[in-house]
């Protein structure tokens, strides 16, 4: 643990500006290249990493070298919650984080984290990158030092465990399942029959292996990339969540960019998001094959039973007028 702490400190020490202030300067308009540090909790072969790497190259090119992007994968800068704080304080410029974490800053984000809210990646992206729908919501965190620049598809989340295939909520009884920390996720896993146990992604393998938890819930890509098939071979298609990953940017940094550079940033990010969806589908096929080779067994669960079981979670979150309006816009996009 001490060696990891020292490593993180040494990396963060390099994240300051050229004057050594340790904070993100307001812009890269001075003629010098401003290096934007991006925290990411997945490996380099992840579609979001590849999409953001290309984004960084394009952003650097189109701003004539005013900005470059340096990505730190594999939780090198800490778990996602920790990196949000680093972005808020300006210690780093950006972080890619799971959608459920943002409901801790604005409860209205929970609408997009509800069970079975989206039908497909196309449906999800049509909502989450439509500024007429999400513009005010994404700007709402600026007073907390955060700007939500855009949303990436992050697959369909399913349950996996080390004991048996899961078919119905009854099968999850007595099982502790790792979830991303949020009130919505805790309620959801309770309704699904299990016990939600929040923890960082980097802790999951050891926690399952040692018996602290019985399993997790995630997409096939992360399941395969993190070798969870080795210790939790039963992957069951509950298809309970399709929440996004958001790109968070330090709000002072983004507001300090020229209008031209802000526009380039937004344009290239949308290109990266579209490419990531295509890469995701391709990479999932390989991930399934790799997981099966490692011993994974995939099965189709009773999705209707889980959808019915989680309805109370949806109803409990649609209490504010803003939440209800957002949910109605999601439903309207489904029929278009």
ZAMARGU-4260 file (C-alpha; in steps of 0.2 Angstrom, whole numbers, plus 5000, padded with zeros to 4 digits):
<rodrens>
0) 5000/5000/5000 | 5014/5012/5004 | 5022/5009/4987 | 5006/5013/4978 | 5003/5029/4989
5) 5021/5035/4984 | 5018/5031/4966 | 5001/5041/4965 | 5010/5055/4974 | 5024/5055/4961
10) 5012/5055/4947 | 5001/5069/4954 | 5017/5079/4957 | 5019/5079/4938 | 5001/5085/4935
15) 5004/5103/4940 | 5008/5117/4928 | 5025/5123/4922 | 5026/5135/4937 | 5024/5120/4949
20) 5008/5127/4956 | 5000/5109/4957 | 4984/5115/4949 | 4976/5116/4932 | 4979/5133/4923
25) 4964/5141/4916 | 4968/5138/4898 | 4982/5133/4885 | 4980/5150/4876 | 4998/5157/4882
30) 5007/5149/4867 | 5013/5134/4878 | 5006/5117/4876 | 4995/5113/4891 | 4995/5095/4896
35) 4978/5089/4901 | 4979/5074/4913 | 4965/5061/4911 | 4961/5048/4924 | 4954/5031/4918
40) 4950/5015/4928 | 4952/5003/4914 | 4966/4996/4903 | 4973/5003/4887 | 4964/4990/4876
45) 4947/4997/4882 | 4937/5006/4868 | 4935/5022/4879 | 4954/5023/4881 | 4957/5021/4862
50) 4943/5034/4858 | 4950/5046/4870 | 4968/5044/4864 | 4962/5048/4846 | 4952/5063/4854
55) 4968/5069/4862 | 4978/5068/4845 | 4964/5077/4836 | 4962/5091/4849 | 4981/5094/4849
60) 4981/5095/4830 | 4966/5106/4829 | 4972/5118/4842 | 4989/5120/4835 | 4997/5112/4850
65) 4989/5123/4863 | 4983/5107/4872 | 4988/5088/4873 | 4980/5074/4883 | 4989/5062/4894
70) 4979/5047/4899 | 4982/5037/4915 | 4974/5020/4914 | 4971/5006/4927 | 4966/5017/4942
75) 4984/5024/4942 | 4977/5040/4949 | 4965/5031/4961 | 4948/5024/4961 | 4934/5035/4951
80) 4927/5043/4967 | 4945/5049/4971 | 4948/5056/4954 | 4932/5066/4954 | 4939/5075/4969
85) 4956/5078/4959 | 4946/5086/4945 | 4936/5097/4956 | 4952/5104/4964 | 4961/5106/4948
90) 4974/5094/4952 | 4970/5085/4936 | 4960/5091/4921 | 4949/5076/4917 | 4942/5059/4923
95) 4931/5046/4915 | 4918/5040/4928 | 4903/5029/4930 | 4887/5038/4928 | 4880/5032/4945
100) 4893/5042/4954 | 4886/5059/4948 | 4870/5056/4957 | 4879/5060/4973 | 4882/5078/4966
105) 4865/5080/4958 | 4851/5067/4961 | 4843/5071/4944 | 4858/5061/4936 | 4850/5045/4944
110) 4837/5045/4930 | 4850/5039/4918 | 4856/5026/4930 | 4839/5017/4933 | 4836/4999/4929
115) 4830/4995/4911 | 4829/5014/4907 | 4837/5012/4890 | 4833/4999/4876 | 4850/5000/4866
120) 4866/5010/4864 | 4858/5020/4850 | 4843/5025/4862 | 4855/5029/4876 | 4867/5040/4865
125) 4852/5049/4857 | 4847/5055/4874 | 4864/5058/4883 | 4872/5068/4870 | 4857/5079/4865
130) 4861/5096/4873 | 4842/5100/4872 | 4839/5086/4885 | 4855/5086/4895 | 4863/5103/4893
135) 4856/5111/4910 | 4860/5095/4919 | 4878/5094/4913 | 4881/5112/4917 | 4873/5110/4935
140) 4890/5104/4943 | 4900/5119/4938 | 4898/5127/4954 | 4906/5111/4962 | 4921/5112/4950
145) 4915/5100/4937 | 4909/5101/4919 | 4901/5085/4911 | 4908/5086/4893 | 4899/5071/4886
150) 4893/5053/4889 | 4901/5037/4883 | 4892/5020/4881 | 4898/5008/4893 | 4889/4992/4889
155) 4875/4983/4897 | 4878/4977/4915 | 4875/4959/4920 | 4878/4949/4936 | 4892/4937/4938
160) 4897/4926/4953 | 4907/4911/4958 | 4893/4899/4964 | 4880/4896/4951 | 4870/4903/4936
165) 4858/4916/4940 | 4840/4915/4932 | 4828/4924/4944 | 4830/4936/4959 | 4827/4921/4970
170) 4844/4915/4964 | 4853/4930/4971 | 4847/4928/4989 | 4862/4928/5001 | 4874/4934/4989
175) 4885/4950/4991 | 4887/4958/4974 | 4900/4972/4971 | 4891/4988/4965 | 4897/5006/4961
180) 4893/5016/4976 | 4876/5025/4974 | 4859/5024/4983 | 4851/5019/4967 | 4863/5004/4965
185) 4861/4999/4983 | 4842/4999/4981 | 4842/4990/4964 | 4853/4976/4970 | 4841/4973/4985
190) 4826/4972/4974 | 4836/4960/4962 | 4838/4948/4977 | 4856/4951/4982 | 4866/4963/4994
195) 4875/4977/4986 | 4892/4980/4992 | 4901/4996/4986 | 4920/4995/4982 | 4933/5001/4970
200) 4935/4991/4954 | 4953/4987/4958 | 4947/4978/4974 | 4935/4966/4966 | 4946/4951/4961
205) 4953/4949/4978 | 4937/4952/4987 | 4929/4938/4977 | 4944/4926/4978 | 4944/4928/4997
210) 4925/4926/4999 | 4922/4944/5005 | 4909/4945/4991 | 4902/4932/4979 | 4902/4942/4963
215) 4900/4958/4954 | 4889/4966/4940 | 4897/4973/4925 | 4898/4972/4906 | 4908/4958/4897
220) 4922/4969/4893 | 4927/4973/4910 | 4923/4955/4916 | 4935/4948/4903 | 4949/4962/4904
225) 4950/4961/4923 | 4951/4941/4923 | 4936/4940/4934 | 4931/4924/4924 | 4945/4915/4934
230) 4937/4917/4950 | 4918/4920/4946 | 4914/4910/4931 | 4895/4911/4930 | 4890/4926/4920
235) 4871/4929/4919 | 4863/4941/4907 | 4851/4950/4918 | 4854/4966/4907 | 4848/4977/4922
240) 4859/4993/4918 | 4865/5003/4904 | 4871/5018/4913 | 4884/5029/4904 | 4902/5034/4908
245) 4904/5053/4909 | 4919/5063/4904 | 4922/5076/4918 | 4932/5091/4915 | 4938/5104/4928
250) 4925/5118/4925 | 4938/5132/4927 | 4949/5124/4914 | 4935/5122/4902 | 4928/5140/4905
255) 4945/5147/4902 | 4947/5140/4885 | 4943/5151/4870 | 4926/5149/4862 | 4935/5141/4847
260) 4944/5128/4857 | 4929/5124/4867 | 4920/5121/4851 | 4934/5110/4844 | 4934/5100/4861
265) 4915/5097/4859 | 4916/5092/4841 | 4930/5080/4843 | 4923/5072/4859 | 4907/5068/4849
270) 4917/5060/4836 | 4926/5050/4849 | 4909/5045/4857 | 4902/5038/4840 | 4918/5029/4837
275) 4918/5021/4854 | 4901/5013/4852 | 4907/5005/4836 | 4923/4998/4844 | 4913/4992/4859
280) 4902/4980/4849 | 4918/4973/4841 | 4928/4971/4857 | 4913/4963/4867 | 4913/4948/4855
285) 4932/4946/4858 | 4929/4948/4877 | 4916/4934/4877 | 4927/4922/4868 | 4942/4926/4879
290) 4931/4924/4895 | 4925/4907/4889 | 4942/4901/4886 | 4946/4906/4904 | 4931/4895/4910
295) 4917/4907/4910 | 4899/4900/4907 | 4886/4913/4900 | 4867/4911/4902 | 4852/4921/4899
300) 4842/4926/4914 | 4824/4929/4916 | 4825/4948/4911 | 4806/4951/4914 | 4807/4945/4932
305) 4821/4956/4936 | 4813/4971/4927 | 4797/4968/4937 | 4807/4967/4953 | 4816/4983/4950
310) 4801/4994/4946 | 4800/5001/4964 | 4818/5008/4962 | 4812/5017/4946 | 4797/5024/4955
315) 4806/5029/4971 | 4818/5040/4960 | 4805/5049/4950 | 4800/5061/4964 | 4806/5079/4958
320) 4799/5088/4943 | 4816/5088/4935 | 4818/5069/4936 | 4800/5066/4930 | 4804/5078/4915
325) 4820/5069/4911 | 4812/5052/4912 | 4798/5057/4900 | 4811/5063/4887 | 4820/5046/4889
330) 4804/5038/4885 | 4800/5049/4870 | 4817/5045/4863 | 4813/5027/4863 | 4798/5029/4851
335) 4807/5040/4839
</rodrens>
